[in-house]
Amino acid sequence: MSSQRVMVVNGPNLGRLGVRDPEVYGHDNLEKLRTLCEQWGTELGFEVEVRQSDDEAEVIHWMHEAVDKSLAVVLNPAAFTHYSYGLADAASQVTDAGLKLIEVHISNPSAREAFRRRSVISPVATGTIAGFGFEGYHLALRAIAAVE
Ligand code: DQA
C-alpha cells in the first residue's frame, strides 16, 4: 500500500519566516520548516509536501486538489484565517470529503490582537493547534496519524 500523502499549506507572509517578527514566529525560515515536516512525515510513514503562497486563489485551488487527490491537509491559513470565507468554503470541502484538515498557527492568535481572535477556518477544520511554534506542524501530522 502506498503511504498516505499530506499537503502542508502555508498562507500569506509565511515565506518570510525567519525575517518577519522573529520574536513571534522564531528565527527559522520556511526551508527549515519544510525539512522538519518532511522528516516528521517520513517518521510517521507519510509523504509530505510543503507549499506556501501569498495568493488566496492559489491556496483555495490547493484545497480543491486535496479533495480530488484524497490528501490530508495541514493548513496554516495565516492572515486568511481571520477573514477568508472563500478559503473556509474550500477547507470545508476537504473535511466534507472525509479528509482531515488540521489548522495550525505558529503563534497563539487568541493571545494577540483582537482581529486575530476570530478564525473562519476553525469551524470547518478537523481540529486546531496553536502556540507551539513549528512543533505545531509535528503535532498536526501526529494527529493525522493517530486519529481515525
Ligand atoms: C499565524 C497567525 C496569524 O494571525 C497571522 O496572520 C499569520 C501567522 C501563525 O502562524 O501564528 O500570518 O497564522
Backbone and ligand atoms as CSV (ligand in chain L), in Angstrom:
chain,resi,resn,atom,element,x,y,z
A,1,MET,N,N,0.850,-1.199,0.000
A,1,MET,CA,C,0.000,0.000,0.000
A,1,MET,C,C,0.882,1.245,0.000
A,2,SER,N,N,0.555,2.232,-0.819
A,2,SER,CA,C,1.380,3.446,-0.836
A,2,SER,C,C,1.088,4.275,0.426
A,3,SER,N,N,2.097,5.084,0.847
A,3,SER,CA,C,1.936,5.845,2.086
A,3,SER,C,C,0.949,6.986,1.884
A,4,GLN,N,N,0.311,7.370,2.971
A,4,GLN,CA,C,-0.643,8.471,2.904
A,4,GLN,C,C,0.084,9.769,2.555
A,5,ARG,N,N,-0.525,10.548,1.684
A,5,ARG,CA,C,0.080,11.831,1.308
A,5,ARG,C,C,-0.587,12.960,2.081
A,6,VAL,N,N,0.236,13.881,2.547
A,6,VAL,CA,C,-0.262,15.027,3.313
A,6,VAL,C,C,0.259,16.310,2.672
A,7,MET,N,N,-0.655,17.240,2.417
A,7,MET,CA,C,-0.280,18.545,1.869
A,7,MET,C,C,-0.208,19.540,3.035
A,8,VAL,N,N,0.964,20.129,3.220
A,8,VAL,CA,C,1.147,21.140,4.271
A,8,VAL,C,C,1.144,22.500,3.591
A,9,VAL,N,N,0.119,23.292,3.869
A,9,VAL,CA,C,-0.083,24.550,3.145
A,9,VAL,C,C,0.084,25.741,4.093
A,10,ASN,N,N,0.898,26.663,3.660
A,10,ASN,CA,C,1.151,27.888,4.422
A,10,ASN,C,C,0.677,29.101,3.633
A,11,GLY,N,N,-0.079,29.961,4.301
A,11,GLY,CA,C,-0.647,31.132,3.658
A,11,GLY,C,C,0.293,32.333,3.633
A,12,PRO,N,N,-0.292,33.523,3.456
A,12,PRO,CA,C,0.486,34.717,3.148
A,12,PRO,C,C,1.485,35.115,4.229
A,13,ASN,N,N,2.616,35.561,3.769
A,13,ASN,CA,C,3.724,36.093,4.585
A,13,ASN,C,C,4.532,35.012,5.295
A,14,LEU,N,N,4.104,33.749,5.170
A,14,LEU,CA,C,4.874,32.691,5.837
A,14,LEU,C,C,6.129,32.327,5.033
A,15,GLY,N,N,6.243,32.852,3.812
A,15,GLY,CA,C,7.513,32.765,3.089
A,15,GLY,C,C,8.574,33.667,3.714
A,16,ARG,N,N,8.148,34.527,4.605
A,16,ARG,CA,C,9.050,35.483,5.269
A,16,ARG,C,C,9.484,35.006,6.657
A,17,LEU,N,N,9.167,33.745,6.966
A,17,LEU,CA,C,9.598,33.210,8.271
A,17,LEU,C,C,11.102,33.390,8.426
A,18,GLY,N,N,11.520,33.710,9.641
A,18,GLY,CA,C,12.937,33.927,9.911
A,18,GLY,C,C,13.310,35.394,9.840
A,19,VAL,N,N,12.553,36.147,9.009
A,19,VAL,CA,C,12.814,37.576,8.832
A,19,VAL,C,C,11.702,38.381,9.514
A,20,ARG,N,N,10.475,37.866,9.375
A,20,ARG,CA,C,9.287,38.568,9.860
A,20,ARG,C,C,9.077,38.282,11.357
A,21,ASP,N,N,9.004,39.310,12.165
A,21,ASP,CA,C,8.674,39.188,13.593
A,21,ASP,C,C,9.278,37.946,14.244
A,22,PRO,N,N,10.595,37.840,14.271
A,22,PRO,CA,C,11.187,36.619,14.840
A,22,PRO,C,C,10.822,36.383,16.304
A,23,GLU,N,N,10.477,37.475,17.013
A,23,GLU,CA,C,10.079,37.293,18.424
A,23,GLU,C,C,8.724,36.577,18.529
A,24,VAL,N,N,7.942,36.619,17.434
A,24,VAL,CA,C,6.637,35.927,17.419
A,24,VAL,C,C,6.765,34.568,16.735
A,25,TYR,N,N,7.474,34.540,15.580
A,25,TYR,CA,C,7.479,33.337,14.737
A,25,TYR,C,C,8.801,32.564,14.777
A,26,GLY,N,N,9.777,33.076,15.529
A,26,GLY,CA,C,11.057,32.382,15.638
A,26,GLY,C,C,12.044,32.808,14.553
A,27,HIS,N,N,13.226,32.241,14.604
A,27,HIS,CA,C,14.318,32.630,13.699
A,27,HIS,C,C,14.487,31.684,12.519
A,28,ASP,N,N,13.745,30.583,12.514
A,28,ASP,CA,C,13.900,29.605,11.434
A,28,ASP,C,C,13.020,29.972,10.239
A,29,ASN,N,N,13.502,29.629,9.040
A,29,ASN,CA,C,12.775,30.022,7.828
A,29,ASN,C,C,11.901,28.881,7.279
A,30,LEU,N,N,11.238,29.173,6.149
A,30,LEU,CA,C,10.314,28.198,5.552
A,30,LEU,C,C,11.044,26.933,5.116
A,31,GLU,N,N,12.278,27.086,4.638
A,31,GLU,CA,C,13.051,25.908,4.212
A,31,GLU,C,C,13.263,24.953,5.385
A,32,LYS,N,N,13.565,25.537,6.562
A,32,LYS,CA,C,13.741,24.728,7.774
A,32,LYS,C,C,12.426,24.015,8.114
A,33,LEU,N,N,11.313,24.754,8.001
A,33,LEU,CA,C,10.003,24.144,8.272
A,33,LEU,C,C,9.739,23.000,7.298
A,34,ARG,N,N,10.101,23.221,6.028
A,34,ARG,CA,C,9.914,22.184,5.010
A,34,ARG,C,C,10.704,20.930,5.372
A,35,THR,N,N,11.976,21.124,5.741
A,35,THR,CA,C,12.844,19.991,6.099
A,35,THR,C,C,12.268,19.227,7.287
A,36,LEU,N,N,11.831,19.987,8.310
A,36,LEU,CA,C,11.266,19.345,9.503
A,36,LEU,C,C,10.007,18.553,9.153
A,37,CYS,N,N,9.102,19.171,8.382
A,37,CYS,CA,C,7.834,18.489,8.054
A,37,CYS,C,C,8.091,17.222,7.248
A,38,GLU,N,N,9.067,17.285,6.327
A,38,GLU,CA,C,9.372,16.095,5.528
A,38,GLU,C,C,9.936,14.990,6.426
A,39,GLN,N,N,10.805,15.411,7.360
A,39,GLN,CA,C,11.405,14.453,8.298
A,39,GLN,C,C,10.334,13.831,9.203
A,40,TRP,N,N,9.474,14.668,9.763
A,40,TRP,CA,C,8.403,14.158,10.628
A,40,TRP,C,C,7.481,13.235,9.825
A,41,GLY,N,N,7.193,13.631,8.574
A,41,GLY,CA,C,6.348,12.807,7.728
A,41,GLY,C,C,6.959,11.428,7.518
A,42,THR,N,N,8.247,11.406,7.212
A,42,THR,CA,C,8.933,10.124,6.992
A,42,THR,C,C,8.813,9.247,8.240
A,43,GLU,N,N,9.027,9.851,9.415
A,43,GLU,CA,C,8.935,9.087,10.666
A,43,GLU,C,C,7.535,8.507,10.872
A,44,LEU,N,N,6.524,9.230,10.378
A,44,LEU,CA,C,5.133,8.783,10.580
A,44,LEU,C,C,4.617,7.955,9.399
A,45,GLY,N,N,5.447,7.779,8.380
A,45,GLY,CA,C,5.037,6.990,7.216
A,45,GLY,C,C,4.216,7.781,6.216
A,46,PHE,N,N,4.356,9.103,6.209
A,46,PHE,CA,C,3.635,9.966,5.266
A,46,PHE,C,C,4.578,10.504,4.202
A,47,GLU,N,N,3.985,10.777,3.058
A,47,GLU,CA,C,4.683,11.555,2.024
A,47,GLU,C,C,4.177,12.986,2.175
A,48,VAL,N,N,5.041,13.879,2.629
A,48,VAL,CA,C,4.607,15.239,2.946
A,48,VAL,C,C,5.124,16.217,1.897
A,49,GLU,N,N,4.222,17.076,1.436
A,49,GLU,CA,C,4.650,18.143,0.524
A,49,GLU,C,C,4.299,19.484,1.164
A,50,VAL,N,N,5.295,20.362,1.284
A,50,VAL,CA,C,5.098,21.663,1.935
A,50,VAL,C,C,4.993,22.755,0.876
A,51,ARG,N,N,3.928,23.528,0.949
A,51,ARG,CA,C,3.716,24.614,-0.010
A,51,ARG,C,C,3.476,25.932,0.736
A,52,GLN,N,N,3.711,27.029,0.027
A,52,GLN,CA,C,3.417,28.361,0.593
A,52,GLN,C,C,2.955,29.264,-0.532
A,53,SER,N,N,1.930,30.073,-0.248
A,53,SER,CA,C,1.503,31.062,-1.234
A,53,SER,C,C,0.942,32.287,-0.538
A,54,ASP,N,N,1.154,33.439,-1.191
A,54,ASP,CA,C,0.546,34.684,-0.723
A,54,ASP,C,C,-0.783,34.934,-1.437
A,55,ASP,N,N,-1.153,34.014,-2.319
A,55,ASP,CA,C,-2.280,34.211,-3.226
A,55,ASP,C,C,-3.480,33.373,-2.763
A,56,GLU,N,N,-4.557,34.045,-2.395
A,56,GLU,CA,C,-5.739,33.360,-1.863
A,56,GLU,C,C,-6.294,32.335,-2.852
A,57,ALA,N,N,-6.346,32.714,-4.139
A,57,ALA,CA,C,-6.900,31.793,-5.142
A,57,ALA,C,C,-6.067,30.520,-5.221
A,58,GLU,N,N,-4.746,30.678,-5.145
A,58,GLU,CA,C,-3.869,29.507,-5.234
A,58,GLU,C,C,-4.109,28.563,-4.038
A,59,VAL,N,N,-4.234,29.137,-2.854
A,59,VAL,CA,C,-4.464,28.307,-1.662
A,59,VAL,C,C,-5.818,27.592,-1.777
A,60,ILE,N,N,-6.828,28.304,-2.283
A,60,ILE,CA,C,-8.153,27.690,-2.489
A,60,ILE,C,C,-8.046,26.532,-3.479
A,61,HIS,N,N,-7.315,26.753,-4.570
A,61,HIS,CA,C,-7.169,25.683,-5.571
A,61,HIS,C,C,-6.430,24.484,-4.993
A,62,TRP,N,N,-5.505,24.708,-4.051
A,62,TRP,CA,C,-4.810,23.583,-3.410
A,62,TRP,C,C,-5.781,22.756,-2.561
A,63,MET,N,N,-6.784,23.412,-1.955
A,63,MET,CA,C,-7.801,22.648,-1.203
A,63,MET,C,C,-8.601,21.761,-2.162
A,64,HIS,N,N,-8.936,22.316,-3.333
A,64,HIS,CA,C,-9.652,21.512,-4.336
A,64,HIS,C,C,-8.808,20.309,-4.753
A,65,GLU,N,N,-7.501,20.564,-4.926
A,65,GLU,CA,C,-6.580,19.481,-5.320
A,65,GLU,C,C,-6.542,18.403,-4.237
A,66,ALA,N,N,-6.542,18.838,-2.961
A,66,ALA,CA,C,-6.513,17.867,-1.857
A,66,ALA,C,C,-7.747,16.967,-1.924
A,67,VAL,N,N,-8.912,17.563,-2.215
A,67,VAL,CA,C,-10.144,16.768,-2.329
A,67,VAL,C,C,-10.012,15.788,-3.493
A,68,ASP,N,N,-9.582,16.299,-4.643
A,68,ASP,CA,C,-9.526,15.463,-5.847
A,68,ASP,C,C,-8.519,14.327,-5.709
A,69,LYS,N,N,-7.450,14.554,-4.926
A,69,LYS,CA,C,-6.407,13.527,-4.771
A,69,LYS,C,C,-6.486,12.807,-3.427
A,70,SER,N,N,-7.516,13.096,-2.622
A,70,SER,CA,C,-7.706,12.471,-1.297
A,70,SER,C,C,-6.497,12.669,-0.384
A,71,LEU,N,N,-6.039,13.906,-0.277
A,71,LEU,CA,C,-4.902,14.210,0.585
A,71,LEU,C,C,-5.387,14.815,1.900
A,72,ALA,N,N,-4.779,14.414,3.013
A,72,ALA,CA,C,-4.995,15.134,4.266
A,72,ALA,C,C,-4.251,16.468,4.164
A,73,VAL,N,N,-4.726,17.444,4.931
A,73,VAL,CA,C,-4.145,18.787,4.838
A,73,VAL,C,C,-3.765,19.303,6.226
A,74,VAL,N,N,-2.554,19.851,6.317
A,74,VAL,CA,C,-2.168,20.684,7.459
A,74,VAL,C,C,-2.149,22.102,6.910
A,75,LEU,N,N,-2.989,22.969,7.466
A,75,LEU,CA,C,-3.162,24.304,6.894
A,75,LEU,C,C,-2.851,25.384,7.920
A,76,ASN,N,N,-1.816,26.185,7.631
A,76,ASN,CA,C,-1.640,27.437,8.371
A,76,ASN,C,C,-2.164,28.540,7.455
A,77,PRO,N,N,-3.398,28.973,7.666
A,77,PRO,CA,C,-4.009,29.932,6.745
A,77,PRO,C,C,-3.464,31.348,6.919
A,78,ALA,N,N,-2.592,31.553,7.931
A,78,ALA,CA,C,-2.017,32.877,8.210
A,78,ALA,C,C,-3.145,33.913,8.290
A,79,ALA,N,N,-2.970,35.078,7.678
A,79,ALA,CA,C,-3.993,36.126,7.826
A,79,ALA,C,C,-5.336,35.724,7.221
A,80,PHE,N,N,-5.343,34.795,6.238
A,80,PHE,CA,C,-6.626,34.347,5.664
A,80,PHE,C,C,-7.526,33.744,6.736
A,81,THR,N,N,-6.909,33.233,7.809
A,81,THR,CA,C,-7.653,32.669,8.947
A,81,THR,C,C,-8.810,33.559,9.369
A,82,HIS,N,N,-8.519,34.858,9.359
A,82,HIS,CA,C,-9.401,35.778,10.064
A,82,HIS,C,C,-10.518,36.360,9.202
A,83,TYR,N,N,-10.428,36.160,7.868
A,83,TYR,CA,C,-11.464,36.799,7.038
A,83,TYR,C,C,-11.824,36.082,5.750
A,84,SER,N,N,-11.111,35.009,5.381
A,84,SER,CA,C,-11.357,34.449,4.048
A,84,SER,C,C,-12.463,33.389,4.048
A,85,TYR,N,N,-13.667,33.838,3.729
A,85,TYR,CA,C,-14.767,32.878,3.596
A,85,TYR,C,C,-14.558,31.990,2.380
A,86,GLY,N,N,-13.830,32.505,1.388
A,86,GLY,CA,C,-13.515,31.672,0.213
A,86,GLY,C,C,-12.669,30.478,0.620
A,87,LEU,N,N,-11.660,30.737,1.460
A,87,LEU,CA,C,-10.818,29.624,1.916
A,87,LEU,C,C,-11.590,28.723,2.879
A,88,ALA,N,N,-12.455,29.318,3.716
A,88,ALA,CA,C,-13.272,28.495,4.627
A,88,ALA,C,C,-14.158,27.541,3.819
A,89,ASP,N,N,-14.764,28.052,2.748
A,89,ASP,CA,C,-15.616,27.185,1.916
A,89,ASP,C,C,-14.797,26.078,1.262
A,90,ALA,N,N,-13.561,26.412,0.861
A,90,ALA,CA,C,-12.693,25.399,0.233
A,90,ALA,C,C,-12.248,24.378,1.277
A,91,ALA,N,N,-11.892,24.856,2.475
A,91,ALA,CA,C,-11.448,23.947,3.541
A,91,ALA,C,C,-12.581,23.015,3.952
A,92,SER,N,N,-13.808,23.533,3.958
A,92,SER,CA,C,-14.931,22.676,4.362
A,92,SER,C,C,-15.166,21.566,3.353
A,93,GLN,N,N,-14.778,21.797,2.086
A,93,GLN,CA,C,-14.911,20.712,1.100
A,93,GLN,C,C,-13.963,19.562,1.422
A,94,VAL,N,N,-12.814,19.904,2.021
A,94,VAL,CA,C,-11.844,18.866,2.403
A,94,VAL,C,C,-12.440,17.996,3.509
A,95,THR,N,N,-12.929,18.631,4.572
A,95,THR,CA,C,-13.469,17.839,5.692
A,95,THR,C,C,-14.799,17.182,5.304
A,96,ASP,N,N,-15.587,17.837,4.450
A,96,ASP,CA,C,-16.833,17.204,3.985
A,96,ASP,C,C,-16.548,15.932,3.198
A,97,ALA,N,N,-15.361,15.891,2.577
A,97,ALA,CA,C,-14.973,14.698,1.803
A,97,ALA,C,C,-14.439,13.598,2.721
A,98,GLY,N,N,-14.438,13.855,4.038
A,98,GLY,CA,C,-13.961,12.831,4.979
A,98,GLY,C,C,-12.459,12.853,5.150
A,99,LEU,N,N,-11.814,13.904,4.649
A,99,LEU,CA,C,-10.354,14.042,4.782
A,99,LEU,C,C,-10.049,14.938,5.975
A,100,LYS,N,N,-8.901,14.692,6.612
A,100,LYS,CA,C,-8.552,15.537,7.761
A,100,LYS,C,C,-7.934,16.853,7.293
A,101,LEU,N,N,-8.313,17.914,7.988
A,101,LEU,CA,C,-7.694,19.220,7.753
A,101,LEU,C,C,-7.406,19.809,9.127
A,102,ILE,N,N,-6.116,19.888,9.449
A,102,ILE,CA,C,-5.713,20.410,10.750
A,102,ILE,C,C,-5.231,21.845,10.560
A,103,GLU,N,N,-5.862,22.768,11.265
A,103,GLU,CA,C,-5.460,24.186,11.245
A,103,GLU,C,C,-4.314,24.358,12.243
A,104,VAL,N,N,-3.233,24.982,11.769
A,104,VAL,CA,C,-2.063,25.197,12.624
A,104,VAL,C,C,-1.696,26.675,12.631
A,105,HIS,N,N,-1.324,27.171,13.804
A,105,HIS,CA,C,-0.734,28.502,13.921
A,105,HIS,C,C,0.543,28.402,14.731
A,106,ILE,N,N,1.566,29.066,14.265
A,106,ILE,CA,C,2.854,29.059,14.962
A,106,ILE,C,C,2.724,29.792,16.296
A,107,SER,N,N,2.092,30.959,16.243
A,107,SER,CA,C,1.821,31.721,17.459
A,107,SER,C,C,0.464,31.298,18.007
A,108,ASN,N,N,0.069,31.903,19.113
A,108,ASN,CA,C,-1.282,31.696,19.632
A,108,ASN,C,C,-2.097,32.945,19.310
A,109,PRO,N,N,-2.833,32.929,18.189
A,109,PRO,CA,C,-3.537,34.139,17.763
A,109,PRO,C,C,-4.506,34.665,18.818
A,110,SER,N,N,-5.052,33.788,19.647
A,110,SER,CA,C,-6.018,34.222,20.675
A,110,SER,C,C,-5.384,35.112,21.732
A,111,ALA,N,N,-4.050,35.016,21.857
A,111,ALA,CA,C,-3.342,35.819,22.857
A,111,ALA,C,C,-2.773,37.104,22.260
A,112,ARG,N,N,-3.167,37.412,21.011
A,112,ARG,CA,C,-2.592,38.570,20.324
A,112,ARG,C,C,-3.666,39.643,20.065
A,113,GLU,N,N,-3.544,40.382,18.964
A,113,GLU,CA,C,-4.501,41.461,18.697
A,113,GLU,C,C,-5.923,40.894,18.531
A,114,ALA,N,N,-6.910,41.767,18.797
A,114,ALA,CA,C,-8.320,41.339,18.761
A,114,ALA,C,C,-8.700,40.727,17.407
A,115,PHE,N,N,-8.177,41.289,16.294
A,115,PHE,CA,C,-8.610,40.783,14.984
A,115,PHE,C,C,-8.171,39.353,14.736
A,116,ARG,N,N,-7.163,38.904,15.525
A,116,ARG,CA,C,-6.677,37.520,15.332
A,116,ARG,C,C,-7.489,36.504,16.128
A,117,ARG,N,N,-8.420,36.979,16.947
A,117,ARG,CA,C,-9.127,36.048,17.833
A,117,ARG,C,C,-10.198,35.268,17.113
A,118,ARG,N,N,-10.586,35.731,15.927
A,118,ARG,CA,C,-11.621,35.001,15.200
A,118,ARG,C,C,-10.988,34.209,14.065
A,119,SER,N,N,-11.332,32.940,13.994
A,119,SER,CA,C,-10.931,32.119,12.851
A,119,SER,C,C,-12.174,31.687,12.110
A,120,VAL,N,N,-12.206,31.964,10.792
A,120,VAL,CA,C,-13.318,31.451,9.984
A,120,VAL,C,C,-13.013,30.036,9.499
A,121,ILE,N,N,-11.783,29.568,9.774
A,121,ILE,CA,C,-11.378,28.228,9.350
A,121,ILE,C,C,-11.693,27.178,10.424
A,122,SER,N,N,-11.521,27.555,11.710
A,122,SER,CA,C,-11.722,26.590,12.804
A,122,SER,C,C,-13.055,25.837,12.722
A,123,PRO,N,N,-14.178,26.516,12.389
A,123,PRO,CA,C,-15.449,25.780,12.372
A,123,PRO,C,C,-15.510,24.660,11.337
A,124,VAL,N,N,-14.637,24.714,10.325
A,124,VAL,CA,C,-14.693,23.666,9.292
A,124,VAL,C,C,-13.467,22.754,9.340
A,125,ALA,N,N,-12.556,23.014,10.294
A,125,ALA,CA,C,-11.354,22.174,10.413
A,125,ALA,C,C,-11.660,20.938,11.254
A,126,THR,N,N,-10.840,19.916,11.084
A,126,THR,CA,C,-10.947,18.749,11.969
A,126,THR,C,C,-10.547,19.157,13.380
A,127,GLY,N,N,-9.523,19.984,13.488
A,127,GLY,CA,C,-9.053,20.478,14.780
A,127,GLY,C,C,-8.025,21.566,14.558
A,128,THR,N,N,-7.666,22.244,15.639
A,128,THR,CA,C,-6.754,23.385,15.561
A,128,THR,C,C,-5.644,23.256,16.597
A,129,ILE,N,N,-4.416,23.593,16.182
A,129,ILE,CA,C,-3.256,23.576,17.083
A,129,ILE,C,C,-2.583,24.938,16.967
A,130,ALA,N,N,-2.385,25.610,18.089
A,130,ALA,CA,C,-1.810,26.959,18.044
A,130,ALA,C,C,-0.895,27.197,19.226
A,131,GLY,N,N,0.197,27.937,18.966
A,131,GLY,CA,C,1.015,28.445,20.054
A,131,GLY,C,C,2.258,27.634,20.371
A,132,PHE,N,N,2.570,26.633,19.552
A,132,PHE,CA,C,3.705,25.754,19.844
A,132,PHE,C,C,4.838,25.877,18.830
A,133,GLY,N,N,4.887,26.999,18.103
A,133,GLY,CA,C,5.948,27.172,17.123
A,133,GLY,C,C,5.852,26.119,16.021
A,134,PHE,N,N,6.989,25.790,15.409
A,134,PHE,CA,C,6.992,24.799,14.319
A,134,PHE,C,C,6.519,23.435,14.820
A,135,GLU,N,N,6.685,23.177,16.115
A,135,GLU,CA,C,6.262,21.900,16.682
A,135,GLU,C,C,4.760,21.645,16.432
A,136,GLY,N,N,3.996,22.715,16.251
A,136,GLY,CA,C,2.570,22.557,15.958
A,136,GLY,C,C,2.323,21.729,14.698
A,137,TYR,N,N,3.206,21.856,13.710
A,137,TYR,CA,C,3.058,21.066,12.476
A,137,TYR,C,C,3.312,19.587,12.773
A,138,HIS,N,N,4.259,19.327,13.672
A,138,HIS,CA,C,4.548,17.945,14.077
A,138,HIS,C,C,3.320,17.359,14.773
A,139,LEU,N,N,2.747,18.153,15.693
A,139,LEU,CA,C,1.552,17.697,16.413
A,139,LEU,C,C,0.410,17.426,15.430
A,140,ALA,N,N,0.282,18.283,14.430
A,140,ALA,CA,C,-0.791,18.105,13.436
A,140,ALA,C,C,-0.585,16.809,12.651
A,141,LEU,N,N,0.664,16.558,12.238
A,141,LEU,CA,C,0.946,15.320,11.498
A,141,LEU,C,C,0.683,14.110,12.389
A,142,ARG,N,N,1.056,14.235,13.656
A,142,ARG,CA,C,0.792,13.133,14.598
A,142,ARG,C,C,-0.710,12.918,14.777
A,143,ALA,N,N,-1.465,13.999,14.800
A,143,ALA,CA,C,-2.936,13.867,14.932
A,143,ALA,C,C,-3.505,13.141,13.711
A,144,ILE,N,N,-2.984,13.465,12.531
A,144,ILE,CA,C,-3.465,12.780,11.312
A,144,ILE,C,C,-3.164,11.284,11.401
A,145,ALA,N,N,-1.967,10.979,11.964
A,145,ALA,CA,C,-1.565,9.567,12.079
A,145,ALA,C,C,-2.376,8.837,13.148
A,146,ALA,N,N,-2.749,9.568,14.219
A,146,ALA,CA,C,-3.295,8.895,15.401
A,146,ALA,C,C,-4.814,8.759,15.395
A,147,VAL,N,N,-5.478,9.716,14.750
A,147,VAL,CA,C,-6.937,9.786,14.898
A,147,VAL,C,C,-7.618,9.264,13.633
A,148,GLU,N,N,-8.576,8.398,13.834
A,148,GLU,CA,C,-9.340,7.836,12.689
A,148,GLU,C,C,-10.229,8.899,12.080
L,1,DQA,C1,C,-0.354,32.863,12.079
L,1,DQA,C2,C,-1.204,33.816,12.922
L,1,DQA,C3,C,-1.978,34.781,12.037
L,1,DQA,O1,O,-2.752,35.674,12.843
L,1,DQA,C4,C,-1.040,35.615,11.198
L,1,DQA,O2,O,-1.749,36.440,10.312
L,1,DQA,C5,C,-0.004,34.808,10.484
L,1,DQA,C6,C,0.559,33.623,11.130
L,1,DQA,C7,C,0.533,31.959,12.940
L,1,DQA,O3,O,1.080,31.002,12.401
L,1,DQA,O4,O,0.715,32.213,14.139
L,1,DQA,O5,O,0.445,35.174,9.404
L,1,DQA,O6,O,-1.226,32.035,11.329
